[in-house]
Each structure stands twice: as C-alpha cells, then as structure tokens.
Amino acid sequence: MAGYLPKEWNGKRVAVRFARGRGFDARLVDNNAGGITVEAIKEEGAEEDHARSAFVPWAAVRYIQLLEEPSERQRARPKGTAAKKPEDPAP
C-alpha cells in the first residue's frame, strides 16, 4: 500500500490491520509515502505523561479504517472510510 490518507483523518481514531497478523486501534498522527505515524490511544485510568507513537511502513499495512465520524467537509465526498492495500493482479 502506498499513497496518502485524507488530511481529515489526522488526529482521528483509526484501526490499523497488518498484512500478517492482527493490528491495533490508534490515533493517526501523520502519513507520507513511506507509511503512517500513529499514537497509542490512552486507556481510561492510565497514568502516562507522554503518548507512545510508532511509524508503520505501508508494506506492513493491509488496511486502515477510520473509526470516528468524518468532518462535515469530508462527508461531502463519496463514502470510503477504508484505505486498502491493492491486491496482487491475477496471473
């Protein structure tokens, strides 16, 4: 998967699923041609002063799904809340 996610997704809660294995829910910090930067969502009652963030390369991402309501500006666009990795073409 390579590309960019809509700017409206920055700061929103997303579900990141990996090409291999499971995935996690996080807050999208940024994305670029190399991958995405996400921040762990602080759990209720957790007493951490700093957020934990991680860079996830596109090669490891199977898909990303937006978990929060899109902004009004984004609603005017066609629905499409998941960015998926393109499938390999059939031989």
N, C-alpha and C positions, 0 to 999 in steps of 0.2 A: 504494500500500500504506500503510495507516495502522493503528496499533494498537501493541500491546506484545508483546514476546517474553517467554517464561517467565524468571523471575528466575534459574532454574538455569543459563541459558545465559550469564550474566555471567561473564567470566573464561575462557570456553571458546573453543576454536578454531572458527571458522565460515567458510564460503565465501559471499562476497557477490557476487552477479551483478547487473549493471546492466540497466536497461531497454534501453539502447543500448550496444553494445559488450560487452566481456568482463567482467572482475571480478577479484577477488583473494581470497586467504585471509588472515584476520586473527584477532585475539583480540577478542571482544566486550567492550567496557568498560561501556556503558550503552545504554539506548534509551528514547525518550519519544515523545510524539505527533508530534513533528517529524521524527524519524529515529533513526539509530543512531550511536554513537561507537565507533570501532574503533581498535585499536592494531596497528601492523605487527608481524609475527612476526619476532623477531631471528633472523637466519640464523647457522648454525654458523660460528664464526671471526670474526664481525663484532665490531668494537671500538667500539660506540657506548655512551655513558654514559646516554643518555636514549632513551625509546621515542618513536616517532613515532605520533601519533594523528590521526584525522580524523573529522569529522562528515559523515555521508552522509544527505541527506534521503530520506524514504520515496519521494518522487516519482521518484528516480533508481534505486530498487531494484526489480529484477524478482523476485528471491527470495533467501532466506538459508537455508543448510543447516548444521546442526550437524555438525561433523566429529569430535567427541570422544564418548566413551561418556557417556550421561546418568547422573546420580546415581541412587542407589537410589530416592530419593523420586520422581524423575521417571519411573522405569521403571514404576511402578505405574499411571501414566496411559496412555491409549491411545497407540500409536505415532504419531508425527507429527514428524519431525525437520526439516521444511522449512516455512518460512513463505513463502507465495506471494502475489504481487500478484493481486488479483481481476481476472478477465478482464472486458472490456467486454461488456455484455449484447448479444445479437444483436438487430438491428432487427426 
